[in-house]
C-alpha cells in the first residue's frame, strides 16, 4: 500500500536506532531517555513539516494531481502537433530512409577516387551500422517519440499520485470519482497516441526486411526471407504511393487535430484544470461565428468540425485505391456492408460508423 510507505520508513528508523543503542545502556532509565529523545525529535519534525505545509507551502495531494493533469493535457497536445509534423514530413520525403541518406554522385575515375572507393568498399564489408540512414532517426520522428516518452512517464507518475488525492478531505469541484474518471479518459487517449508513434518503426522494419537499409542490430539473425527483398524501383513506387496517401491525409488530419486540440483545451477549462484565457474585446458577430474553448456554444462548433472530418477522410482511401489501380467507379460502388446483412453487433456498428470505407478495403 503506497500510503504506508513513509510510516514504515519512520518506524524502521525508530526501531533501528532503539535496537542498536538499547543493549549498551546499563540501566532501564537510559533506554527510556533515548526513547523520549527519539519521540521528541520525530514529533518536532512532524510539527515543523505540518506548519510548512499549511502556512508556508500549502501544497495538497489534490493540487499535485491537478497540476499533473494540466501537464498531461499539454503533453497530449504537444504529441498531436508532433504527429502532425511527422505525417506532413512524409508527403515529400523518403520514409524508408533517414536524414543521413544522400544521393550517389558520379565521380571521375582517378587514382585518388579509386583509393577512396576501395576504402569505402572495405568499410561496407565491416559489420557496422549507419544509424543516421534509418527512418526512425529523422528530426520529426525523434520529436514524436520524445513527446510520447514524456507522456508515458507522466502517466505512470499520475497513476501513483491519484490514490493520495482520493483519500484527502477537501472541498472542491472534483471528487474522488471524478479524478478516477478523468484518469480513465486519459488512458483511453494515450493508448492510440502510443500506437500512432509506431509508424516510423513500421517504416524502419519494412526498409530493413526489404533490404533498403542496413539493420540497426546487424549481429542478430536476419529473419527476412528472400521473397521480401525488393529492388530500388519497387522502393520508389512504394514511396510515391505513401507520398500520395500522406498528401491526401493532410487536410482531414489537420482538421481532426485542430478539433482535438481545442476539445482538450475546452475540457480542461470546463473542469477547471486549465486556467481560463483572458477575455479579449471582440465583436459580437465574430464571437458567434467563431466560439472559443470554454464558451457554451463550443460543443456545437466542435461537432461541425468533426462532421467535416468524417466527410473528408474518404479522400485518403480514394488516393490509396487510385495508386493500387482501382477506379473511382469501383470505389464508389463498393458495398459498405455485406450483402443481405443489415444488423450488426454494437462493436461492429461503432466500427462501421467510424470507419465506413475501411470495411470494403479490409
C-alpha positions in Angstrom: 0.0 0.0 0.0 1.6 3.3 -1.1 0.1 5.2 1.8 2.1 3.1 4.3 5.4 3.9 2.6 6.5 6.8 4.8 5.2 5.4 8.1 7.2 2.3 7.5 10.3 4.3 6.8 9.9 6.3 10.0 9.1 3.1 12.0 12.3 1.5 10.6 14.5 4.4 11.6 13.0 4.5 15.1 13.4 0.7 15.7 16.9 0.5 14.2 18.2 3.3 16.5 16.5 1.9 19.6 17.6 -1.7 19.0 21.2 -0.7 18.2 21.8 1.5 21.2 19.4 0.0 23.7 21.6 -3.0 24.8 24.5 -0.7 25.5 22.8 1.1 28.4 23.5 0.0 31.9 20.0 0.9 33.3 16.5 0.9 32.0 16.2 4.7 32.7 18.8 5.4 30.0 16.7 3.5 27.5 13.6 5.4 28.4 15.5 8.7 28.0 16.6 7.6 24.5 13.0 6.7 23.5 11.9 10.1 24.8 14.5 11.9 22.8 13.6 10.0 19.7 9.9 10.7 20.1 10.6 14.4 20.7 12.7 14.6 17.6 10.1 12.8 15.5 7.1 14.9 16.8 9.1 18.1 16.4 9.8 17.2 12.8 6.1 16.4 12.2 5.1 19.8 13.7 7.6 21.7 11.6 6.5 19.9 8.4 2.8 20.4 9.2 3.4 24.2 9.7 5.4 24.5 6.5 2.7 22.5 4.6 -0.2 24.6 5.9 1.2 28.1 6.1 4.4 28.4 4.0 4.0 26.0 1.1 0.4 24.9 1.1 0.5 22.0 -1.5 -2.1 19.3 -1.2 -2.0 15.9 -3.0 -5.1 17.0 -5.0 -3.3 20.1 -6.1 -0.3 18.0 -7.2 -2.7 15.7 -9.2 -4.5 18.7 -10.8 -1.1 20.2 -11.9 -0.1 16.8 -13.4 -3.5 16.6 -15.2 -2.8 20.1 -16.7 0.6 18.9 -17.8 -0.9 15.7 -19.2 -3.3 17.7 -21.4 -0.4 19.9 -22.5 1.7 16.8 -23.4 -1.2 15.3 -25.4 -1.5 18.5 -27.4 2.3 18.5 -28.0 2.2 14.9 -29.1 -0.6 15.7 -31.6 1.4 18.5 -33.0 4.5 16.3 -33.3 2.4 13.7 -35.0 1.1 16.3 -37.5 4.6 17.5 -38.3 5.8 13.9 -38.8 3.0 13.0 -41.2 3.5 16.2 -43.1 7.2 15.4 -43.5 6.1 12.1 -45.2 4.4 14.0 -48.0 7.6 14.6 -50.0 10.5 12.8 -48.2 11.6 9.2 -48.4 10.0 7.5 -45.4 12.3 4.5 -45.8 15.5 6.5 -45.3 16.7 8.8 -42.6 18.3 12.2 -42.6 21.7 10.7 -43.3 20.7 9.3 -46.8 22.5 11.0 -49.7 22.1 10.5 -53.4 25.1 9.0 -55.1 27.1 11.4 -57.3 29.1 10.1 -60.2 32.8 10.8 -59.8 35.6 10.9 -62.3 37.9 7.9 -62.4 41.3 8.9 -60.9 43.8 7.3 -58.6 42.6 9.3 -55.6 39.0 8.4 -56.3 39.9 4.8 -56.8 41.6 4.7 -53.4 38.6 6.3 -51.8 36.4 3.8 -53.5 38.5 0.9 -52.2 38.4 2.3 -48.6 34.6 2.8 -48.9 34.1 -0.8 -50.1 36.3 -2.1 -47.2 34.2 -0.1 -44.7 31.0 -1.5 -46.2 32.2 -5.1 -45.6 32.8 -4.4 -41.9 29.9 -5.2 -39.6 28.9 -1.7 -38.7 25.6 0.2 -38.9 24.9 3.7 -40.1 22.1 4.6 -37.8 21.5 8.0 -39.5 20.1 6.2 -42.5 17.1 4.8 -40.7 13.5 6.1 -40.8 13.4 6.4 -37.0 16.2 9.0 -36.9 14.6 11.9 -38.6 14.1 15.0 -36.6 10.3 14.7 -36.8 10.3 11.1 -35.7 12.6 11.8 -32.8 10.4 14.7 -31.7 7.3 12.4 -31.8 9.0 9.7 -29.8 10.3 12.2 -27.2 6.8 13.6 -26.7 5.3 10.1 -26.3 8.0 9.1 -23.9 7.3 12.1 -21.7 3.6 11.4 -21.8 4.2 7.7 -20.7 6.4 8.9 -17.8 3.8 11.4 -16.6 1.1 8.7 -17.0 2.9 6.5 -14.5 3.5 9.3 -12.1 -0.1 10.4 -12.2 -1.2 6.8 -11.6 0.9 6.7 -8.4 -0.3 10.1 -7.1 -4.1 9.5 -7.6 -4.6 7.3 -4.5 -3.3 10.0 -2.2 -5.5 12.7 -3.8 -8.6 10.5 -3.5 -8.0 9.9 0.3 -7.7 13.6 1.1 -10.5 15.5 2.8 -11.1 18.5 0.6 -13.7 21.0 -0.7 -13.8 21.4 -4.4 -15.5 20.8 -7.7 -14.0 17.3 -8.5 -14.4 14.4 -6.2 -12.6 11.0 -6.0 -14.9 9.5 -8.6 -14.2 12.4 -11.0 -10.5 12.1 -10.6 -10.7 8.4 -11.4 -12.9 9.0 -14.4 -10.5 11.7 -15.8 -7.6 9.2 -15.5 -9.6 6.5 -17.3 -10.2 9.0 -20.2 -6.5 9.9 -20.2 -5.7 6.2 -20.5 -8.1 5.8 -23.4 -6.4 8.7 -25.2 -2.8 7.7 -24.6 -3.1 4.2 -26.0 -3.9 5.3 -29.5 -1.2 8.0 -29.3 1.4 5.4 -28.5 0.1 3.4 -31.5 0.4 6.4 -33.8 4.1 6.9 -32.7 5.0 3.4 -34.1 4.5 4.5 -37.7 8.2 5.2 -38.0 9.0 1.8 -36.5 6.9 0.2 -39.2 8.7 2.0 -42.0 12.0 1.1 -40.4 11.1 -2.6 -40.2 9.8 -2.6 -43.8 13.0 -1.0 -45.1 15.2 -3.5 -43.2 13.3 -6.5 -44.3 13.2 -5.5 -47.9 17.0 -4.7 -47.9 16.7 -0.9 -48.4 18.7 0.0 -45.3 21.1 -1.8 -43.0 19.6 -3.4 -39.9 20.1 -1.4 -36.6 21.2 -4.7 -34.9 23.3 -6.5 -37.5 24.6 -9.1 -35.0 21.1 -10.5 -34.7 19.9 -13.2 -37.1 18.2 -11.8 -40.2 14.7 -13.2 -40.2 13.8 -11.8 -43.6 13.0 -14.2 -46.4 14.3 -13.9 -50.0 10.9 -13.0 -51.3 10.8 -9.9 -49.1 13.8 -8.4 -50.9 12.7 -5.6 -53.2 14.5 -3.6 -55.8 15.2 0.2 -55.8 12.4 0.7 -58.4 9.9 -1.0 -56.2 11.0 1.2 -53.3 10.4 4.3 -55.4 6.9 3.1 -56.3 6.2 2.4 -52.7 7.5 5.8 -51.6 5.3 7.5 -54.2 2.3 5.7 -53.0 2.9 6.8 -49.4 3.6 10.3 -50.5 0.2 10.5 -52.3 -1.6 9.0 -49.3 0.0 11.5 -46.9 -0.9 14.4 -49.2 -4.5 13.3 -49.2 -4.3 12.8 -45.4 -3.0 16.3 -44.8 -6.3 18.3 -44.8 -8.6 15.8 -42.9 -5.9 15.1 -40.3 -5.2 18.8 -39.7 -9.0 19.3 -39.2 -9.1 16.4 -36.7 -6.0 17.5 -34.8 -7.3 21.1 -34.6 -10.6 19.9 -33.2 -8.9 17.6 -30.7 -6.6 20.3 -29.6 -9.4 22.7 -29.0 -11.5 20.0 -27.4 -8.8 19.2 -24.9 -8.5 22.9 -24.0 -12.3 23.2 -23.7 -12.4 20.1 -21.4 -9.6 21.4 -19.2 -11.2 24.8 -18.9 -14.6 23.4 -18.0 -13.1 21.0 -15.4 -11.1 24.0 -14.0 -7.8 22.1 -14.7 -6.6 24.7 -17.1 -6.9 28.4 -16.4 -9.5 30.4 -18.3 -8.0 32.5 -21.1 -8.1 36.3 -20.7 -11.1 37.8 -22.2 -10.4 40.0 -25.3 -12.7 42.6 -26.7 -14.2 41.2 -29.9 -17.2 41.9 -32.0 -20.4 40.0 -31.1 -20.8 38.7 -34.7 -17.2 37.4 -34.7 -17.7 35.7 -31.3 -20.9 34.0 -32.5 -19.3 32.7 -35.7 -16.1 31.5 -34.1 -16.6 30.3 -30.5 -13.6 29.7 -28.4 -12.8 26.8 -25.9 -14.7 27.4 -22.7 -17.7 29.0 -24.5 -21.2 27.4 -24.2 -21.5 27.2 -27.9 -18.2 25.5 -28.4 -19.5 21.9 -28.3 -21.8 22.6 -31.3 -18.8 24.1 -33.1 -16.7 21.1 -32.4 -19.4 18.8 -33.7 -19.4 20.6 -37.0 -15.6 20.3 -37.3 -15.8 16.5 -36.6 -18.5 16.2 -39.2 -16.3 17.9 -41.7 -13.5 15.5 -40.8 -15.8 12.5 -41.4 -16.7 13.8 -44.8 -13.1 14.5 -45.9 -11.4 11.3 -44.6 -12.6 9.2 -47.6 -10.1 11.1 -49.7 -7.2 9.1 -48.1 -8.6 5.8 -49.1 -9.5 7.1 -52.5 -5.9 8.1 -53.0 -4.7 4.7 -51.9 -7.2 3.0 -54.2 -6.1 5.1 -57.1 -2.5 4.2 -56.5 -3.5 0.5 -56.4 -5.3 0.7 -59.7 -8.9 1.0 -58.5 -11.1 3.4 -60.4 -13.5 5.9 -58.8 -16.4 3.9 -60.1 -15.1 0.7 -58.4 -14.5 2.6 -55.2 -17.9 4.3 -55.1 -19.8 1.1 -56.0 -18.2 -0.9 -53.2 -20.7 -2.2 -50.6 -20.1 -0.9 -47.1 -22.0 -3.8 -45.5 -22.1 -7.5 -46.6 -25.0 -8.3 -49.0 -28.1 -9.3 -47.1 -26.7 -8.1 -43.7 -28.4 -5.2 -42.0 -27.9 -6.0 -38.3 -24.6 -5.6 -36.6 -23.3 -6.1 -33.1 -22.7 -2.9 -31.1 -18.9 -3.2 -31.7 -19.4 -3.7 -35.5 -21.9 -0.8 -35.6 -19.4 1.5 -33.9 -16.6 0.4 -36.2 -18.6 1.0 -39.3 -19.7 4.4 -38.1 -16.1 5.4 -37.5 -14.6 3.6 -40.5 -17.3 3.1 -43.2 -15.0 3.0 -46.2 -12.4 0.7 -44.5 -14.9 -2.2 -44.4 -14.6 -2.7 -48.1 -10.8 -2.4 -48.4 -10.2 -4.8 -45.5 
